[in-house]
Structure formats: C-alpha cells, structure tokens
Amino acid sequence: MTTVMDDVIARETQFVLQTYKRNPVTLVRGQGVRLFDADGREYYDLLSGIGVTALGHAHPALARVIAEQAQTLIHTSNLFYHPYQGQVAERLAKMSGMPRAFFCNSGTEAVEACLKFARRYWFTKGEPRAEFIALDESFHGRTFGSLSVTSDPHYRDPFEPLLPTVKFVTTNDPEALLAAVSTKTCAIIAESILGEGGIKPLTPAFAAAIKQACAQTGALHIADEIQCGLGRTGTAFYYQALGLQPDLVSVGKALGGGVPVGAALISQKVADAIKYGDHGTTYGGNLLACHAALCVLEELTDRGVMANVVKVGAHFEHKLRALAAKYSFVKAVRGQGLMWGLDLTRDATPVVGAGLERGVIVNRTADTVIRLLPPLIITEAETDEALGRLDAALGAVGAA
Ligand SMILES: Cc1ncc(COP(=O)(O)O)c(C=O)c1O
C-alpha cells in the first residue's frame, strides 16, 4: 500500500529540481510550536522553518491578517502607495535606529540591496569603492552578490567567477580585520551571529574592531541580521547588544512570520545617496507581505513576544547547558535568547534523524552543530518537552 508520503516523494522526485536533500517527513499542519505529519504524528518544532515562523504555526492574529488581506487586495506593485509599507518601515526604524527601509522578498535580496546601496553610496560621493570585506564561515545567500560574500567553497565553487573584489578575514580576529580594511573598502559585511557557520556570535573585541575600522577608513558596516535579528536573541537586533550602529542592515526570515518578505534597513547618510530607480522589485513589500510583517512586529514589540524570548530564553539556556553537562560529546553551547547551537565532537547529522523519530525537529549546520531556532512564542513547559525529546535523541546517538 502506498502512503501519502510515498506519493509525495515519488512526484517530487520526478518533477522537482533535486537541489534539496529533504528529511523523509511530509508536514501538513501546525499549531503553535507543534507540527503534524501526514500520518498525524506530532513534532516539537525547534527550527521554525529555519528561523522564519517566529510566531509559531497557525498563529490566530497572523492567520486572520493574511486571510483578510487576501480577500481585500494582495498586490498592486510599487507603482502605487498602500497603507502598510510605511507602517512596517516606521516600526522597523524604531526597533533598529535605521531611518529607512527598502522591501524585497527574501534574505538574499536584502543582502543584494545592502551591497548595491553601499556601492551607490561611494559612487555618489565621487570616489567609487568596489571592495567588500566578509568573514570566513559566513553565509549571506545564494544570488551572485550574496554568494560572493559567502565563504563556503561548497556553495561558491560551481558558480565562479563571483565578484572578484571580496576579501575574507577570520571571524572574531580583530587584528585580521584591521589589517584587511583600507580606504579602498566599500563595506564590511558580517552576520552579528553567524548562523549557518555554527551559531557563533561576534565577540565584543571584534565588534569594537568593526567600529574602529569603519571610523578609520570610512568603510560602511553591513549587519546581516536575517537569522539573528527581529527579537530572536532577546534584543530587537543583535548588533545592538554588541554596541554597534551599522550603516545598512539586512532583514528577512521572521519578518513575515512565513510570508516571504525581506528588507534592507538604511542609515540616513546612505539613503541620501540613493536616487529614484536605483533599485526595485515587482513584489517587494506588497500588501500581503507588509500586512503580515506589521502583525509580526506588533506581536514582537506590543504583545510581549520579545519579552518571552528573554524569559524563556534563560530557561532554554539553562536546560541546554544541563544537556551539555550530561553528554561529553557536546563540546560547546553557543547562542543567545532563542538562538542556540550545540557543538558536538562528532557529526551532528544522525541527531536530526534520531530527533525526528522522537518527535522533535532540529537541524545540523557546520557539520558538528545542532542548530536550535524555536518559535519565539515557545513556553517553558514546551521547552522542557522538546528538549526532553532532544535529550533522548542525543542519548540514542551517543558519542560516535
Ligand atoms: C544570515 C543569513 N543571511 C542570508 C540568508 C539568505 O536568506 P534567504 O534564504 O531568505 O535568501 C540566510 C539564510 O539562511 C542567512 O541565515
């Protein structure tokens, strides 16, 4: 007898370009932090669709806004005004200290926009600068510009040549950064917490070096907050915790709570260099995306979700550290708020499968790291249940 999953897999295998190695689970429904597969099995979601579903699944307010907007007006193009872009931009400005926003549809597009606006800034100043400084272990997306500042050869090599004007420096090495930056540098781009790279926060000393390098050379600072931003660490943006105020910020993932939307946040000095027609996108910031984003930002700031991250995040950390103490093959626990990585002395891949068997969804990154990005609405009781299942998965997999 073929199951729903057999059918889904057979059809995808035949018709969908095989770029994703999927887990053998067909998810059909969600509720809060839980997901359900086609056979009705329940999973605790400690990944949020890779940091996207900040409000969990089937959130009543977000579902209502999306349904109402779909019945009213979804899209008009950027040739016209609509009520929501300005409201989302205003909220983002208050949260970020960045006075202007440009809306797009994904994280990689937000990074592309930041790279282009940085180039435009120097072009407008009459001293074009081409060079970008990026970090080893970084990940900024799959389009050509974003890929050019992404370090992993596995992602880069098949698509060379990429932008030739990128220099990579060792993450969290202040001297390396200061040695690389010069008055030729257009911008330094860095994830405030490296996500794909294994949940590695920038250190205070490295943040200070970014500040110093920018002050000495005029180089702009682009903070990629696509994974760590929008309240995931308990502050609106992690650069704020590092004492930085970037010139450009890329935002995506959680912004629409699952509706695709991204944004580049822009300082006034860069915004002043941008002219009509410099950049654009057909969908970017349409009514559906922006109404959803407005709902997400309201929940984060006005309805206590960011406060929940601080409270439950402390509990989450406490529980994770207890797990690390229990298993000698957990060599480090890194992160903040509700963004965590358990770095193992072994390949983390089998933990993902063992987790699925026990009803918990986690992800492996940087080979040895179990990445945890739960919905920001998770409770302490749900944390206990989900991490209990992860505990069982770690116990089953063992040290080797
Ligand atoms: C830090 C960071 N930047 C950029 C991206 C690219 O975003 P997207 O996949 O939405 O294009 C990601 C995605 O994982 C990311 O984590």
The ligand as an SDF file (V2000), in Angstrom:
LIG
                    3D

 16 16  0  0  0  0  0  0  0  0999 V2000
   22.4800   35.2320    7.8520 C   0  0  0  0  0  0  0  0  0  0  0  0
   21.7550   34.9030    6.5810 C   0  0  0  0  0  0  0  0  0  0  0  0
   21.8340   35.7450    5.5540 N   0  0  0  0  0  0  0  0  0  0  0  0
   21.1820   35.4950    4.3940 C   0  0  0  0  0  0  0  0  0  0  0  0
   20.4230   34.3670    4.2230 C   0  0  0  0  0  0  0  0  0  0  0  0
   19.7080   34.1160    2.9290 C   0  0  0  0  0  0  0  0  0  0  0  0
   18.3100   34.2410    3.1080 O   0  0  0  0  0  0  0  0  0  0  0  0
   17.3020   33.5720    2.0730 P   0  0  0  0  0  0  0  0  0  0  0  0
   17.4810   32.1000    2.1630 O   0  0  0  0  0  0  0  0  0  0  0  0
   15.9400   34.0390    2.5350 O   0  0  0  0  0  0  0  0  0  0  0  0
   17.6390   34.1120    0.7250 O   0  0  0  0  0  0  0  0  0  0  0  0
   20.3200   33.4580    5.2760 C   0  0  0  0  0  0  0  0  0  0  0  0
   19.5610   32.2000    5.1160 C   0  0  0  0  0  0  0  0  0  0  0  0
   19.7610   31.2290    5.7980 O   0  0  0  0  0  0  0  0  0  0  0  0
   21.0130   33.7280    6.4880 C   0  0  0  0  0  0  0  0  0  0  0  0
   20.9460   32.8930    7.5260 O   0  0  0  0  0  0  0  0  0  0  0  0
  1  2  1  0
  2  3  1  0
  2 15  2  0
  3  4  2  0
  4  5  1  0
  5  6  1  0
  5 12  2  0
  6  7  1  0
  7  8  1  0
  8  9  2  0
  8 10  1  0
  8 11  1  0
 12 13  1  0
 12 15  1  0
 13 14  2  0
 15 16  1  0
M  END
$$$$
